[in-house]
Amino acid sequence: MIDLRSDTVTQPTQAMRDAMATAEVGDDVYREDPTVCRLEELGARMLGKEAGLFVVSGTMGNQVAIMTHAQRGDEIITEAESHVFYYEAGAMAALSGVQARQVPGRRGIMEPDDVKRAIRDTGNVHFPRTALIAIENTHNRGGGAVWPIEYVREISAMARARGIVVHMDGARIFNASVASGIAADVWASYADSVMFCLSKGLCAPVGSLLVGSVDFIEQARRNRKRMGGGMRQAGIIAAAGIVALETMIDRLAEDHANARLLASELAAAGFGADTASVETNMAMVDVSRSGMTAAEFKAGARERGVLCNDVTATNIRLVTHHDVTAEQCHEAVGIMASMLKS
Ligand SMILES: Cc1ncc(COP(=O)(O)O)c(C=O)c1O
C-alpha cells in the first residue's frame, strides 16, 4: 500500500525507538519526568516562548488553549474550515462553552478586513465577547496553504490593540517554516499561544506541544489535568518528540517536493491538479474526469494499492511524508492514471 492519506500515518524512526527505550522518566504530574521537561523547554525555545506543555494530541493542545484563554459564552473567530471548528468534534462548545464565529477564507486564509468585521463591539450587551482569533498555519483543508506573514502580522496587531488573544494552530508550523523560509519563532511571535504536532510529518508516535507565556502554561496545565491529560512516565513518548524536533524538520522539504511531483504528474495525466497551489506536503486533486465521485475514486484506488482521503465530493487529498518515497509517488500516479482509462 502507498499511504497518502495523512502524515499522521508515519512510523517512529529507529532513532526514536532507541531514545524511547532508554528514556529517563518520572511522574510528570509531579513534574518529575526529566525527558518531558526537556521536550517542553526545547519546544518553547524553538518557538520563542517562555514555556511549553506536552499534550497527547493536537486537538487537546488546541482545546486546552481555548479553555485557558476564553470564558464560557465567549466567541472565537476562526476560519470556516479550520481544524478547531471543523474537525474537533464540537469540543470548543462541549468543553469550553464558547461559540465559533466562522470567517470564510480562501484556502483557509482569512482576509484581515473580514476578521476585523467579525470582532464584536465590546460596548453592546447583546454581543458575546470576542476572546480569541485562531489562525491555522499550515491550513489542513486549505491544502497545506501557508499564511502570508503580513496577514498574520496585521491580524495580530489588530487583536493586540483590542485585548484579543491570538492562538496559532501550528500542527504543521515547521512545514510552514520550511516552505516559507520564515523561522518558526517568527511565525510564533505574532501569536500568544501556539500548538504544534510532533506526530505528523515529524514522525513521533504521539504528542503535541502547546507553548506560550509562563502564566498561560501554568493555567493550561490545570486545564490539561481537567481534561484527563495529565500523564505519568510520559518521558517514554516525549523522548521520541525530542528526536523529532532535533532531526526531522529539515527533511520536510522532501515531502514538499514529492507533493509538487504528484500534482504536476497528475495534472499531466488529466486530473484537476494545480502545482502552483502546492505549498507544502499536500495536493488537492479533482478526480471528476474519472467519472467517479471522490469517495468512489478513493475506494477504487485502495483496491489498487493507493490510500488517499476524499475531502469534497470531487476532490481527494494526497499527503506526502517520510514513509513515501518519490518512486512510490510516481507509482501512485501510474495507478491513479490507469483509473482514468478503466
Ligand atoms: C491543522 C490541524 N490541527 C490540529 C490537528 C489535530 O491533531 P490530532 O490529530 O493530534 O488531534 C490536526 C490533525 O490532523 C490538524 O491537521
Ligand as a Chemical Component Dictionary entry (heavy atoms), coordinates in Angstrom:
data_LIG
# 
_chem_comp.id                   LIG 
_chem_comp.type                 NON-POLYMER 
_chem_comp.pdbx_formal_charge   0 
_chem_comp.three_letter_code    LIG 
# 
loop_
_chem_comp_atom.comp_id 
_chem_comp_atom.atom_id 
_chem_comp_atom.alt_atom_id 
_chem_comp_atom.type_symbol 
_chem_comp_atom.charge 
_chem_comp_atom.model_Cartn_x 
_chem_comp_atom.model_Cartn_y 
_chem_comp_atom.model_Cartn_z 
_chem_comp_atom.pdbx_ordinal 
LIG C1 C1 C 0 -4.313 21.690 11.428 1  
LIG C2 C2 C 0 -4.546 20.625 12.438 2  
LIG N1 N1 N 0 -4.747 20.960 13.709 3  
LIG C3 C3 C 0 -4.941 20.044 14.664 4  
LIG C4 C4 C 0 -4.929 18.715 14.369 5  
LIG C5 C5 C 0 -5.232 17.716 15.455 6  
LIG O1 O1 O 0 -4.209 16.852 15.732 7  
LIG P1 P1 P 0 -4.519 15.431 16.429 8  
LIG O2 O2 O 0 -4.957 14.525 15.344 9  
LIG O3 O3 O 0 -3.192 15.062 17.026 10 
LIG O4 O4 O 0 -5.570 15.653 17.458 11 
LIG C6 C6 C 0 -4.719 18.302 13.048 12 
LIG C7 C7 C 0 -4.726 16.864 12.700 13 
LIG O5 O5 O 0 -4.720 16.470 11.565 14 
LIG C8 C8 C 0 -4.525 19.283 12.046 15 
LIG O6 O6 O 0 -4.363 18.960 10.770 16 
# 
loop_
_chem_comp_bond.comp_id 
_chem_comp_bond.atom_id_1 
_chem_comp_bond.atom_id_2 
_chem_comp_bond.value_order 
_chem_comp_bond.pdbx_ordinal 
LIG C1 C2 SING 1  
LIG C2 N1 SING 2  
LIG C2 C8 DOUB 3  
LIG N1 C3 DOUB 4  
LIG C3 C4 SING 5  
LIG C4 C5 SING 6  
LIG C4 C6 DOUB 7  
LIG C5 O1 SING 8  
LIG O1 P1 SING 9  
LIG P1 O2 DOUB 10 
LIG P1 O3 SING 11 
LIG P1 O4 SING 12 
LIG C6 C7 SING 13 
LIG C6 C8 SING 14 
LIG C7 O5 DOUB 15 
LIG C8 O6 SING 16 
# 
